[in-house]
Amino acid sequence: MKILLDECVDRRFAKEITRHEVVTVSQAGWAGIKNGELLTLAQEQFDVFVTVDRNLSFQQNLSQFTIAVIVLQAPTNRLQDLRLLAPKLQSVLPMLVKGQVRWVSLSP
């Protein structure tokens, strides 16, 4: 599975996602591109977009995109907080549906 990490996600978090190809927005050459355009570009090359932007699902009509979106809900976007979500993120990846958003948090 090809995963794109948003700019607001610590790039070091990519190492926490195993058995998948993970690329950051910066590595893809898309730094500074706004969400709608970013998702349009991403859906051509990636299966999943991972962000901590809780407003994304309210700002964009995600059903129009052919990419699944995961919103990480951590106290901060610091690596130490995001690391706690890595196991749950890994467990939901096989169940993702393109065009839908999945929230990943520590609570059940």
C-alpha positions, 0 to 999 in steps of 0.5 A: 500500500502506498501512503502519503503523509501530510506536511503536518505529520512529523516526517519521522513517523513514516518509520513507524508505518511498516510493510508499506511504502510511505512518502511525505508530501515534501518528498513527493515535491508537493510542499505548500499545496493546499488540501483539495489540490493535494488530494487530487494529485495524491489519488493518482499515486497513493492509496492512503493520505494520513493527516492530523488536520481534523478540519479536512473532512469538513473542508473537502468533499472526500467522497469525490476522491479515490484515496482513503484518508486517515486523520490521526487524533493525538494530543499534539503532532509531536512524534512521541504522541503520534507513535502511540497511534502507529499500531492502531493505524497499521490495524485499520489500513487493510479495512480502508475504503477509498473516498472515506475518512477514518479517524484513528485515536487511542480511545476505542 
